[in-house]
Amino acid sequence: MSRLARELSFAFKIVVTDILSEGDARANRNLQASIFRAIKFLGLEQLFSFHAYLPASSHVWRELNQLYGLAIDKGIAESAYIDDENRTLPSSSISHIYKQIALTGRADPYHLGNGEAWKVYDFLDRWSELAAVTKSAND
């Protein structure tokens, strides 16, 4: 499943690249959806690694940070996004899913019981909006 999530994230990143190169009139809406899905699948790839107690791929955080930075640059990180797959919240955002993944990673998931990383991830779906992403003091 981790490999499937990785491949789906690659597919959405290709769509992001195509949208950026074409620059069509609906670019922001399509770009938002593609970045959201790419981030979501990268997060799922990481969750599958946590579940199997395997190290996450080295590319995951670099790509998550790049996609989130792109969303900020394009002004779409905080825009509402209807996520049909989310049963907890009908509306989400790129910022929300990014923080949810980051906070799950900070919960020390390799020391949680089997399946508990998924529970933390699901719990944080409701609460990640309370977190703030700030720049490092070194930047």
DSSP file (Angstrom, degrees, kcal/mol; ACC not computed):
  #  RESIDUE AA STRUCTURE BP1 BP2  ACC     N-H-->O    O-->H-N    N-H-->O    O-->H-N    TCO  KAPPA ALPHA  PHI   PSI    X-CA   Y-CA   Z-CA
    1    1 A M     >        0   0    0      0, 0.0     4,-2.6     0, 0.0     5,-0.2   0.000 360.0 360.0 360.0 -34.3    0.0    0.0    0.0
    2    2 A S  H  >  +     0   0    0      1,-0.2     4,-2.2     2,-0.2     5,-0.1   0.902 360.0  49.6 -60.4 -40.7    2.9    2.3    0.7
    3    3 A R  H  > S+     0   0    0      2,-0.2     4,-2.6     1,-0.2    -1,-0.2   0.891 109.2  51.5 -65.8 -39.6    4.1    1.9   -2.9
    4    4 A L  H  > S+     0   0    0      2,-0.2     4,-2.5     1,-0.2    -2,-0.2   0.930 109.9  49.3 -62.6 -45.2    0.6    2.7   -4.2
    5    5 A A  H  X S+     0   0    0     -4,-2.6     4,-2.1     1,-0.2    -2,-0.2   0.906 111.3  50.5 -60.4 -41.4    0.4    5.8   -2.1
    6    6 A R  H  X S+     0   0    0     -4,-2.2     4,-2.3     2,-0.2    -2,-0.2   0.932 110.8  48.2 -62.2 -46.0    3.9    6.8   -3.5
    7    7 A E  H  X S+     0   0    0     -4,-2.6     4,-2.3     1,-0.2    -2,-0.2   0.888 111.0  50.6 -64.1 -39.0    2.8    6.3   -7.1
    8    8 A L  H  X S+     0   0    0     -4,-2.5     4,-2.2     2,-0.2    -1,-0.2   0.880 108.9  51.4 -66.5 -36.7   -0.4    8.2   -6.6
    9    9 A S  H  X S+     0   0    0     -4,-2.1     4,-2.1    -5,-0.2    -2,-0.2   0.911 109.2  51.3 -65.6 -39.6    1.6   11.1   -5.1
   10   10 A F  H  X S+     0   0    0     -4,-2.3     4,-2.0     2,-0.2    -2,-0.2   0.922 108.5  52.3 -60.0 -43.4    3.9   11.0   -8.2
   11   11 A A  H  X S+     0   0    0     -4,-2.3     4,-1.8     1,-0.2    -2,-0.2   0.920 110.8  45.9 -60.3 -44.9    0.9   11.1  -10.5
   12   12 A F  H  X S+     0   0    0     -4,-2.2     4,-2.3     1,-0.2    -1,-0.2   0.839 109.2  55.3 -69.9 -30.9   -0.5   14.2   -8.7
   13   13 A K  H  X S+     0   0    0     -4,-2.1     4,-2.3     2,-0.2    -1,-0.2   0.857 105.8  52.6 -68.2 -33.1    2.9   15.9   -8.8
   14   14 A I  H  X S+     0   0    0     -4,-2.0     4,-2.5     2,-0.2    -2,-0.2   0.912 108.7  50.0 -64.5 -41.8    3.0   15.4  -12.5
   15   15 A V  H  X S+     0   0    0     -4,-1.8     4,-2.7     2,-0.2    -2,-0.2   0.914 109.0  52.3 -62.1 -42.2   -0.4   17.1  -12.7
   16   16 A V  H  X S+     0   0    0     -4,-2.3     4,-2.4     1,-0.2    -2,-0.2   0.937 110.1  48.3 -57.8 -47.6    0.9   20.0  -10.6
   17   17 A T  H  X S+     0   0    0     -4,-2.3     4,-1.9     1,-0.2    -1,-0.2   0.907 111.9  49.4 -60.8 -43.1    3.8   20.4  -13.0
   18   18 A D  H  X S+     0   0    0     -4,-2.5     4,-2.0     2,-0.2     5,-0.2   0.917 110.7  49.9 -62.9 -43.7    1.5   20.3  -16.1
   19   19 A I  H  X S+     0   0    0     -4,-2.7     4,-2.7     1,-0.2     5,-0.3   0.915 110.6  50.1 -61.8 -43.1   -0.8   22.9  -14.5
   20   20 A L  H  < S+     0   0    0     -4,-2.4    -1,-0.2     1,-0.2    -2,-0.2   0.856 112.8  46.5 -65.3 -34.4    2.1   25.2  -13.8
   21   21 A S  H  < S+     0   0    0     -4,-1.9    -1,-0.2    -5,-0.2    -2,-0.2   0.803 117.3  42.7 -78.6 -28.3    3.5   24.9  -17.3
   22   22 A E  H  < S-     0   0    0     -4,-2.0    -2,-0.2    -5,-0.2    -3,-0.2   0.888  82.1-160.7 -84.5 -42.0    0.1   25.5  -19.0
   23   23 A G     <  -     0   0    0     -4,-2.7    -3,-0.1    -5,-0.2    -4,-0.1   0.915  21.0-179.3  62.9  45.4   -1.2   28.3  -16.8
   24   24 A D    >   -     0   0    0     -5,-0.3     3,-1.6     1,-0.1     4,-0.2  -0.202  41.9-101.0 -75.0 171.8   -4.9   27.9  -17.7
   25   25 A A  T 3  S+     0   0    0      1,-0.3     3,-0.3     2,-0.1    -1,-0.1   0.796 123.0  45.5 -64.7 -31.1   -7.7   30.1  -16.4
   26   26 A R  T 3> S+     0   0    0      1,-0.2     4,-2.1     2,-0.1     3,-0.4   0.141  78.9 121.2 -96.2  20.1   -8.8   27.5  -13.8
   27   27 A A  H <>  +     0   0    0     -3,-1.6     4,-3.5     1,-0.2     5,-0.3   0.864  67.4  53.0 -55.8 -45.0   -5.3   26.8  -12.7
   28   28 A N  H  > S+     0   0    0     -3,-0.3     4,-2.6     2,-0.2    -1,-0.2   0.906 111.0  46.0 -62.7 -41.4   -5.7   27.7   -9.0
   29   29 A R  H  > S+     0   0    0     -3,-0.4     4,-2.0     2,-0.2    -1,-0.2   0.942 119.5  40.1 -65.7 -47.0   -8.6   25.4   -8.5
   30   30 A N  H  X S+     0   0    0     -4,-2.1     4,-2.3     2,-0.2    -2,-0.2   0.875 115.6  52.3 -68.5 -37.5   -7.0   22.5  -10.3
   31   31 A L  H  X S+     0   0    0     -4,-3.5     4,-2.8    -5,-0.3     5,-0.3   0.920 108.5  50.8 -64.4 -43.7   -3.6   23.3   -8.7
   32   32 A Q  H  X S+     0   0    0     -4,-2.6     4,-2.6    -5,-0.3    -2,-0.2   0.933 111.7  47.1 -59.1 -47.2   -5.2   23.3   -5.2
   33   33 A A  H  X S+     0   0    0     -4,-2.0     4,-2.3     1,-0.2    -1,-0.2   0.899 114.3  47.1 -62.7 -41.3   -6.8   19.9   -5.8
   34   34 A S  H  X S+     0   0    0     -4,-2.3     4,-2.4     2,-0.2    -2,-0.2   0.904 113.8  46.0 -70.5 -41.7   -3.6   18.4   -7.2
   35   35 A I  H  X S+     0   0    0     -4,-2.8     4,-2.7     2,-0.2     5,-0.3   0.927 112.3  52.4 -65.0 -43.8   -1.4   19.7   -4.4
   36   36 A F  H  X S+     0   0    0     -4,-2.6     4,-2.5    -5,-0.3    -2,-0.2   0.940 113.0  43.6 -56.4 -49.0   -3.9   18.6   -1.8
   37   37 A R  H  X S+     0   0    0     -4,-2.3     4,-2.6     2,-0.2     5,-0.2   0.893 112.3  52.2 -67.3 -40.1   -4.0   15.1   -3.2
   38   38 A A  H  X S+     0   0    0     -4,-2.4     4,-2.1     2,-0.2    -1,-0.2   0.934 113.1  45.1 -61.1 -45.2   -0.2   14.8   -3.7
   39   39 A I  H  X S+     0   0    0     -4,-2.7     4,-2.4     2,-0.2    -2,-0.2   0.915 112.2  52.4 -63.9 -43.0    0.3   15.9    0.0
   40   40 A K  H  X S+     0   0    0     -4,-2.5     4,-2.2    -5,-0.3    -2,-0.2   0.922 111.4  45.5 -60.3 -44.7   -2.4   13.5    1.2
   41   41 A F  H  X S+     0   0    0     -4,-2.6     4,-2.2     2,-0.2    -1,-0.2   0.845 110.6  53.1 -71.6 -32.3   -0.8   10.5   -0.6
   42   42 A L  H  X S+     0   0    0     -4,-2.1     4,-1.9    -5,-0.2    -1,-0.2   0.910 110.3  49.4 -63.9 -40.2    2.7   11.4    0.6
   43   43 A G  H  X S+     0   0    0     -4,-2.4     4,-2.5     2,-0.2    -2,-0.2   0.894 109.8  50.3 -64.1 -40.3    1.2   11.5    4.1
   44   44 A L  H  X S+     0   0    0     -4,-2.2     4,-2.5     2,-0.2    -1,-0.2   0.887 106.7  55.1 -66.2 -37.7   -0.4    8.1    3.6
   45   45 A E  H  X S+     0   0    0     -4,-2.2     4,-1.5     1,-0.2    -1,-0.2   0.925 110.4  46.6 -57.7 -43.5    2.9    6.7    2.3
   46   46 A Q  H  X S+     0   0    0     -4,-1.9     4,-2.4     1,-0.2    -2,-0.2   0.906 109.8  53.3 -66.0 -41.5    4.5    7.9    5.6
   47   47 A L  H  X S+     0   0    0     -4,-2.5     4,-2.7     1,-0.2    -2,-0.2   0.889 106.1  52.8 -61.9 -39.5    1.6    6.4    7.6
   48   48 A F  H  X S+     0   0    0     -4,-2.5     4,-1.7     2,-0.2    -1,-0.2   0.874 109.1  50.6 -63.7 -35.4    2.1    3.0    6.0
   49   49 A S  H  <>S+     0   0    0     -4,-1.5     5,-2.8    -5,-0.2     4,-0.5   0.920 110.5  48.7 -66.3 -43.6    5.7    3.2    7.0
   50   50 A F  H ><5S+     0   0    0     -4,-2.4     3,-1.2     1,-0.2    -2,-0.2   0.928 109.9  52.6 -59.3 -44.7    4.8    4.1   10.6
   51   51 A H  H 3<5S+     0   0    0     -4,-2.7    -1,-0.2     1,-0.3    -2,-0.2   0.866 114.7  40.6 -61.0 -38.0    2.3    1.2   10.6
   52   52 A A  T 3<5S-     0   0    0     -4,-1.7    -1,-0.3    -5,-0.2    -2,-0.2   0.398 110.4-121.4 -91.3   2.9    5.0   -1.3    9.5
   53   53 A Y  T < 5 +     0   0    0     -3,-1.2    -3,-0.2    -4,-0.5    -2,-0.1   0.870  68.3 136.6  56.4  39.5    7.7    0.3   11.7
   54   54 A L      < -     0   0    0     -5,-2.8    -1,-0.2    -6,-0.2    -2,-0.1  -0.863  63.5 -97.2-112.2 149.1    9.8    0.9    8.6
   55   55 A P        -     0   0    0      0, 0.0     3,-0.1     0, 0.0     2,-0.1  -0.388  43.0-113.3 -64.2 141.6   11.7    4.2    7.9
   56   56 A A        -     0   0    0      1,-0.1   -10,-0.1    -2,-0.1   -11,-0.0  -0.379  43.2 -85.1 -69.7 153.6    9.8    6.6    5.7
   57   57 A S    >   -     0   0    0      1,-0.1     3,-1.2   -12,-0.1     4,-0.4  -0.275  35.8-122.6 -58.3 145.7   11.3    7.2    2.2
   58   58 A S  T 3> S+     0   0    0      1,-0.2     4,-0.5     2,-0.1     3,-0.2   0.731 107.3  58.0 -65.8 -21.9   13.9   10.0    2.3
   59   59 A H  H 3> S+     0   0    0      1,-0.2     4,-2.6     2,-0.1     5,-0.3   0.666  82.5  86.0 -82.3 -16.4   12.0   12.0   -0.3
   60   60 A V  H <> S+     0   0    0     -3,-1.2     4,-2.7     1,-0.2     5,-0.2   0.920  92.9  38.2 -58.8 -54.2    8.7   12.4    1.7
   61   61 A W  H  > S+     0   0    0     -4,-0.4     4,-2.5     1,-0.2    -1,-0.2   0.872 115.0  54.2 -69.4 -34.7    9.5   15.4    3.8
   62   62 A R  H  X S+     0   0    0     -4,-0.5     4,-2.1     1,-0.2    -1,-0.2   0.942 114.2  42.1 -60.4 -45.6   11.4   17.2    1.1
   63   63 A E  H  X S+     0   0    0     -4,-2.6     4,-2.7     2,-0.2     5,-0.2   0.885 112.6  52.8 -71.5 -38.6    8.4   16.8   -1.3
   64   64 A L  H  X S+     0   0    0     -4,-2.7     4,-2.5    -5,-0.3     5,-0.2   0.940 112.3  46.1 -58.7 -46.1    5.8   17.7    1.4
   65   65 A N  H  X S+     0   0    0     -4,-2.5     4,-2.5     2,-0.2    -2,-0.2   0.884 112.6  50.1 -66.5 -38.7    7.7   20.9    2.2
   66   66 A Q  H  X S+     0   0    0     -4,-2.1     4,-2.2    -5,-0.2    -1,-0.2   0.931 113.0  45.8 -65.0 -44.9    8.1   21.8   -1.5
   67   67 A L  H  X S+     0   0    0     -4,-2.7     4,-2.2     2,-0.2    -2,-0.2   0.910 113.9  48.4 -65.4 -41.8    4.4   21.3   -2.2
   68   68 A Y  H  X S+     0   0    0     -4,-2.5     4,-2.2    -5,-0.2    -1,-0.2   0.916 111.3  50.9 -64.5 -42.2    3.3   23.2    0.9
   69   69 A G  H  X S+     0   0    0     -4,-2.5     4,-2.6     1,-0.2    -2,-0.2   0.887 109.1  51.2 -61.1 -39.5    5.7   26.0   -0.1
   70   70 A L  H  X S+     0   0    0     -4,-2.2     4,-2.2     2,-0.2    -1,-0.2   0.916 108.5  51.4 -63.4 -43.3    4.3   26.1   -3.6
   71   71 A A  H  <>S+     0   0    0     -4,-2.2     5,-2.5     2,-0.2     6,-1.0   0.895 111.1  48.1 -61.8 -39.8    0.7   26.3   -2.1
   72   72 A I  H ><5S+     0   0    0     -4,-2.2     3,-1.3     3,-0.2    -2,-0.2   0.942 110.9  50.7 -64.2 -47.2    1.8   29.3    0.1
   73   73 A D  H 3<5S+     0   0    0     -4,-2.6    -2,-0.2     1,-0.3    -1,-0.2   0.855 112.6  46.3 -59.3 -36.0    3.5   31.0   -2.9
   74   74 A K  T 3<5S-     0   0    0     -4,-2.2    -1,-0.3    -5,-0.1    -2,-0.2   0.479 112.5-120.4 -86.6  -3.1    0.3   30.6   -5.0
   75   75 A G  T < 5S+     0   0    0     -3,-1.3    -3,-0.2    -4,-0.5    -2,-0.1   0.757  85.8 105.7  73.9  25.2   -1.9   31.8   -2.2
   76   76 A I      < +     0   0    0     -5,-2.5    18,-0.5    -6,-0.2     3,-0.3   0.341  41.6  97.6-117.9   5.4   -4.0   28.6   -2.0
   77   77 A A  S    S+     0   0    0     -6,-1.0    18,-2.7     1,-0.2    17,-0.4   0.865  94.9  34.0 -64.7 -36.3   -2.6   27.0    1.2
   78   78 A E  S    S+     0   0    0     -7,-0.2    -1,-0.2    16,-0.2    -2,-0.1   0.503  90.2 118.6 -98.1  -5.6   -5.5   28.2    3.4
   79   79 A S  S    S-     0   0    0     -3,-0.3    15,-0.4     1,-0.1    16,-0.1  -0.350  74.4-101.8 -65.5 140.3   -8.3   28.1    0.8
   80   80 A A        -     0   0    0     13,-0.1     2,-0.4    11,-0.1    13,-0.2  -0.338  38.8-169.5 -62.8 139.5  -11.1   25.8    1.6
   81   81 A Y  E     -A   92   0A   0     11,-2.8    11,-3.3    -3,-0.1     2,-0.8  -0.996  20.8-132.6-134.0 127.2  -11.1   22.4   -0.3
   82   82 A I  E     -A   91   0A   0     -2,-0.4     2,-0.8     9,-0.2     9,-0.2  -0.709  21.5-166.4 -81.7 112.4  -14.0   20.0   -0.3
   83   83 A D    >   -     0   0    0      7,-0.9     3,-1.7    -2,-0.8     6,-0.1  -0.856   7.2-169.0-103.8 100.4  -12.5   16.6    0.5
   84   84 A D  T 3  S+     0   0    0     -2,-0.8    -1,-0.1     1,-0.3     7,-0.0   0.720  85.2  57.7 -62.1 -21.7  -15.1   14.0   -0.4
   85   85 A E  T 3  S+     0   0    0     -3,-0.1     2,-0.7     5,-0.0    -1,-0.3   0.591  85.2  92.1 -85.3 -10.7  -13.1   11.3    1.4
   86   86 A N    <   +     0   0    0     -3,-1.7    -3,-0.1     1,-0.2    -1,-0.0  -0.759  46.5 178.2 -92.0 113.8  -13.0   13.0    4.7
   87   87 A R  S    S+     0   0    0     -2,-0.7    -1,-0.2     1,-0.1    -3,-0.0   0.629  78.8  55.1 -87.6 -14.2  -15.8   12.0    7.0
   88   88 A T  S    S+     0   0    0      1,-0.3    -1,-0.1     2,-0.0    -2,-0.1   0.924 118.3  21.1 -83.6 -48.8  -14.7   14.1    9.9
   89   89 A L        -     0   0    0      1,-0.1    -1,-0.3    -6,-0.1    -6,-0.2  -0.982  59.5-157.2-125.2 125.6  -14.6   17.5    8.2
   90   90 A P  S    S+     0   0    0      0, 0.0    -7,-0.9     0, 0.0     2,-0.4   0.789  86.2  42.1 -70.9 -25.6  -16.4   18.4    5.0
   91   91 A S  E     +A   82   0A   0     -9,-0.2    -9,-0.2    -7,-0.0     2,-0.2  -0.972  68.5 158.0-125.5 137.1  -14.0   21.2    4.2
   92   92 A S  E     -A   81   0A   0    -11,-3.3   -11,-2.8    -2,-0.4     2,-0.3  -0.591  22.0-141.5-135.2-165.5  -10.2   21.1    4.6
   93   93 A S     >  -     0   0    0    -13,-0.2     4,-2.2    -2,-0.2     5,-0.2  -0.971  31.7-105.3-157.6 166.7   -7.2   22.9    3.2
   94   94 A I  H  > S+     0   0    0    -18,-0.5     4,-2.3   -15,-0.4     5,-0.2   0.912 122.8  52.2 -62.3 -42.1   -3.7   22.2    2.0
   95   95 A S  H  > S+     0   0    0    -18,-2.7     4,-2.5     1,-0.2    -1,-0.2   0.899 108.0  52.4 -59.9 -41.7   -2.4   23.8    5.2
   96   96 A H  H  > S+     0   0    0    -19,-0.4     4,-2.3     2,-0.2    -2,-0.2   0.937 111.6  43.4 -61.7 -49.6   -4.7   21.6    7.3
   97   97 A I  H  X S+     0   0    0     -4,-2.2     4,-2.1     2,-0.2    -1,-0.2   0.874 113.0  53.3 -68.4 -35.9   -3.6   18.3    5.7
   98   98 A Y  H  X S+     0   0    0     -4,-2.3     4,-2.6    -5,-0.2    -1,-0.2   0.938 111.7  44.9 -61.9 -47.5    0.1   19.4    5.9
   99   99 A K  H  X S+     0   0    0     -4,-2.5     4,-2.9     1,-0.2     5,-0.3   0.874 110.1  55.5 -65.5 -36.9   -0.2   20.2    9.7
  100  100 A Q  H  X S+     0   0    0     -4,-2.3     4,-1.7    -5,-0.2    -1,-0.2   0.919 111.9  43.1 -61.0 -44.0   -2.1   16.9   10.3
  101  101 A I  H  X S+     0   0    0     -4,-2.1     4,-2.1     2,-0.2    -2,-0.2   0.918 114.9  49.6 -68.1 -44.4    0.8   14.9    8.7
  102  102 A A  H  X S+     0   0    0     -4,-2.6     4,-1.7     1,-0.2    -2,-0.2   0.914 111.7  47.7 -62.5 -43.7    3.5   17.0   10.5
  103  103 A L  H  X S+     0   0    0     -4,-2.9     4,-0.7     2,-0.2    -1,-0.2   0.857 109.1  53.8 -68.0 -34.4    1.8   16.6   13.9
  104  104 A T  H >< S+     0   0    0     -4,-1.7     3,-0.9    -5,-0.3    -1,-0.2   0.918 108.7  49.9 -63.6 -41.8    1.4   12.8   13.4
  105  105 A G  H >< S+     0   0    0     -4,-2.1     3,-0.9     1,-0.2    -2,-0.2   0.842 107.9  53.3 -63.8 -33.7    5.1   12.6   12.7
  106  106 A R  H 3< S+     0   0    0     -4,-1.7    -1,-0.2     1,-0.2    -2,-0.2   0.603  89.9  78.5 -76.7 -11.0    5.9   14.6   15.8
  107  107 A A  T << S-     0   0    0     -3,-0.9    -1,-0.2    -4,-0.7    -2,-0.1   0.332 109.3-114.9 -80.6   9.5    3.8   12.1   17.9
  108  108 A D    X   -     0   0    0     -3,-0.9     3,-2.0     1,-0.1     4,-0.1   0.965  42.1-175.8  57.0  57.7    6.7    9.6   17.8
  109  109 A P  G >  S+     0   0    0      0, 0.0     3,-1.2     0, 0.0     8,-0.2   0.697  72.2  67.7 -63.9 -20.9    4.7    7.1   15.8
  110  110 A Y  G 3  S+     0   0    0      1,-0.2    -2,-0.1     7,-0.1     7,-0.0   0.640 101.9  49.0 -74.4 -11.4    7.4    4.5   15.9
  111  111 A H  G <  S+     0   0    0     -3,-2.0    -1,-0.2    -4,-0.1     2,-0.2   0.272  93.2  97.3-107.6   9.3    6.8    4.1   19.6
  112  112 A L  S <  S-     0   0    0     -3,-1.2     3,-0.1     1,-0.1     5,-0.1  -0.577  82.4 -96.2 -91.6 160.8    3.1    3.8   19.4
  113  113 A G    >>  -     0   0    0     -2,-0.2     3,-2.0     1,-0.2     4,-0.5  -0.174  61.1 -64.2 -68.6 168.6    1.2    0.5   19.4
  114  114 A N  T 34 S+     0   0    0      1,-0.3    -1,-0.2     2,-0.1   -63,-0.1  -0.344 123.6   4.1 -58.6 123.8    0.2   -1.3   16.2
  115  115 A G  T 3> S+     0   0    0    -64,-0.1     4,-1.2    -3,-0.1     3,-0.3   0.308  97.5 110.3  85.2  -8.9   -2.4    0.9   14.4
  116  116 A E  H <>  +     0   0    0     -3,-2.0     4,-2.5     1,-0.2     5,-0.2   0.784  68.1  63.7 -73.3 -25.5   -2.2    3.8   16.8
  117  117 A A  H  X S+     0   0    0     -4,-0.5     4,-2.5     1,-0.2    -1,-0.2   0.890 102.8  51.0 -62.5 -37.1   -0.5    6.1   14.3
  118  118 A W  H  > S+     0   0    0     -3,-0.3     4,-2.5     2,-0.2    -1,-0.2   0.886 109.4  50.4 -65.4 -38.1   -3.6    5.9   12.2
  119  119 A K  H  X S+     0   0    0     -4,-1.2     4,-2.7     2,-0.2    -2,-0.2   0.903 110.9  48.5 -66.5 -40.9   -5.7    6.8   15.3
  120  120 A V  H  X S+     0   0    0     -4,-2.5     4,-2.7     2,-0.2    -2,-0.2   0.935 111.7  50.0 -62.4 -45.9   -3.5    9.8   16.0
  121  121 A Y  H  X S+     0   0    0     -4,-2.5     4,-0.7     1,-0.2    -2,-0.2   0.923 113.1  45.9 -58.7 -46.4   -3.7   10.9   12.3
  122  122 A D  H >X S+     0   0    0     -4,-2.5     3,-0.7     1,-0.2     4,-0.5   0.905 112.6  50.7 -64.2 -41.6   -7.5   10.6   12.4
  123  123 A F  H >X S+     0   0    0     -4,-2.7     3,-1.3     1,-0.2     4,-0.7   0.912 107.1  54.4 -61.1 -43.1   -7.7   12.4   15.8
  124  124 A L  H 3X S+     0   0    0     -4,-2.7     4,-2.4     1,-0.3    -1,-0.2   0.647  88.8  78.2 -70.1 -13.7   -5.6   15.2   14.4
  125  125 A D  H << S+     0   0    0     -4,-0.7    -1,-0.3    -3,-0.7     4,-0.2   0.866 100.8  40.9 -59.9 -34.1   -7.9   15.7   11.5
  126  126 A R  H << S+     0   0    0     -3,-1.3    -1,-0.2    -4,-0.5    -2,-0.2   0.749 126.1  32.8 -83.7 -24.9  -10.2   17.6   13.9
  127  127 A W  H >< S+     0   0    0     -4,-0.7     3,-1.9     1,-0.1     4,-0.3   0.521  84.8  93.4-115.4  -6.8   -7.5   19.5   15.7
  128  128 A S  G >< S+     0   0    0     -4,-2.4     3,-1.6     1,-0.3    -1,-0.1   0.745  74.8  72.6 -66.1 -21.1   -4.7   20.3   13.4
  129  129 A E  G 3  S+     0   0    0      1,-0.3    -1,-0.3    -5,-0.2    -2,-0.1   0.735  87.8  64.6 -63.5 -19.9   -6.2   23.7   12.5
  130  130 A L  G <  S+     0   0    0     -3,-1.9    -1,-0.3     2,-0.1    -2,-0.2   0.652  89.2  85.6 -77.8 -13.7   -5.1   24.9   16.0
  131  131 A A    <   -     0   0    0     -3,-1.6     2,-0.4    -4,-0.3   -32,-0.1  -0.466  68.1-146.8 -83.6 158.4   -1.5   24.4   15.0
  132  132 A A        -     0   0    0     -2,-0.1     2,-0.6   -33,-0.1    -2,-0.1  -0.983   5.4-141.3-126.8 139.7    0.6   27.1   13.3
  133  133 A V        +     0   0    0     -2,-0.4     2,-0.3     0, 0.0   -34,-0.0  -0.889  29.9 176.9 -98.4 123.7    3.4   26.6   10.8
  134  134 A T        -     0   0    0     -2,-0.6     2,-0.2     1,-0.0     3,-0.1  -0.842  32.1 -99.1-124.1 161.2    6.1   29.2   11.3
  135  135 A K        -     0   0    0     -2,-0.3     2,-0.0     1,-0.1    -1,-0.0  -0.490  45.2-100.7 -77.0 150.5    9.5   29.8    9.7
  136  136 A S    >   -     0   0    0     -2,-0.2     3,-1.6     1,-0.1    -1,-0.1  -0.350  24.0-121.7 -66.3 149.7   12.6   28.5   11.4
  137  137 A A  T 3  S+     0   0    0      1,-0.3    -1,-0.1     2,-0.1    -2,-0.0   0.731 113.3  61.8 -63.9 -20.3   14.7   31.0   13.3
  138  138 A N  T 3         0   0    0      1,-0.2    -1,-0.3     0, 0.0    -2,-0.0   0.596 360.0 360.0 -81.8 -11.5   17.5   30.0   11.0
  139  139 A D    <         0   0    0     -3,-1.6    -1,-0.2     0, 0.0    -2,-0.1   0.466 360.0 360.0 -81.8 360.0   15.7   31.3    7.9
